[in-house]
Amino acid sequence: MTPLLAGKIAVVTGGSSGIGAATVRALAEAGASVLIGYKSGRDRAEALLASLPAAQHEAVPIAIEDASSIAALEARLRERHGKLHVLVNSAGFTRLIPHRDLDALDDALFDAIMATNVRGTFAVIRALAPLLRAGGDAVIVNVSSVSAFTGLGSNIAYCASKAALDTMTMSLARVLGPEVRVLAVSPAAVATDFVPGRDPAQVEKQAQSTPLRRVVQPEDIASAILACVTHLTTATGTRIIVDGGRHL
């Protein structure tokens, strides 16, 4: 049987660890050739690359807040493939700050979170949109968070950045269709090291208060992302919540 994504080209930013790495594996196992975007996790990205089923996979440096890095990615894709079918924006940044501690969330940190989570994601989409249109029936999946609509998360700026990402997902879905669908996948706390200093026991405790009472794993989010690409073919501009019912 031919794999669902045979012949497809995919890019995953933030692809060296956590949700990004699980997504790389899912896309590769479905037959796609995947570019693993990494910022500082070169060793992780190369180890992941070595573990993937044989195809034209690559590990490439992508700093999404850096315009020259994004331009280099676009040029590489244009020269080697001339098109793109799947873009997963998994790169992001946050820091654990209690919401009540307003002074700890200074301007520099607020700007850094917005620059990565919002502006950087938009810049990648803007640069790669022509290649996605050339791919035809292409998909963008933005990794968002239930923080976008609950206002609960690692800090207030992170919540605001994910709300902006959800709105941007809707806006882009309007202008990039019909050639490109745009969706967001929204987890709550996932069993990764994405939030520095977050205690795994806290994640477990939160999970026990949800209807499903299970910790959401990176593979759960990757499965949802894969479904956006392969099965939810009439969905665009919306979010898929994968949180065990945490938002309820």
C-alpha positions, 0 to 999 in steps of 0.5 A: 500500500502506498503511504498516504504522504508519499511524494510529499514535502514537509517542513516542521519548525521546532522539529528537534524535540517534543511535539515537533519531533513527534510530528516529524516521526509521524509525517515520515512514517506516513511517507513524507520527506521531512525537513527538521527545523532546529534552532539550537538542537542540532544534535537532537535533530541529527539523531532524529534524522538518523532514526527516520525511515529512508527518504529525502529527509534533512535537518536544517537550522531555522531561527524563525525570529531571524529573517535571513534564516527564513530566507535561506530555508525558502531558497533551499526548498525552492532550489531542491523541490520547487514546492511544499505540501505541509508546513507545521509551525511547532517552534515556540518560546515561553518562560514560567511566570505566575500571572500575578507577578506582573513585574516579572513579565518585563518588556523584553520578555514580552517582546521575545515571546511575541517575536517568536510565537507570532511574528516568526510564525507569520514570517515563515508562512509569508515566505513559504506561501508561494511554495505551498501554493505550488504544491497544491492541496497544501496544509499549514498546521500551527501548534497553538494552545488552549491558553489562547482561549482559557487565559491560563498558561505559562505566563500572560504573554504566552496566552496572548501570543497563542490567541494571536496565533489562533486569529492569524490562523483564521485570517490566513485560511481566508487568503490562502485558500483554496490551494492551502488549508490553515489549521491550529492544533491546541493542546494544554500541558503536554509531557515535554520539557517545553516550559523550563522549570515545569514539574512533571508532577504538576502536569500529572496532577492537572491531567487527573483533574480532566475528564480523560484523566491522562497526560497528553503525550507529544504523540497525541498532538502529532496524531492530530496534526497528521489527521489535519493533513490527511483526513480533515480535508474540508477543515480550514481556519479552525482549531483542533483541541487535544487536551483530554478535556482540560478546557472544560 
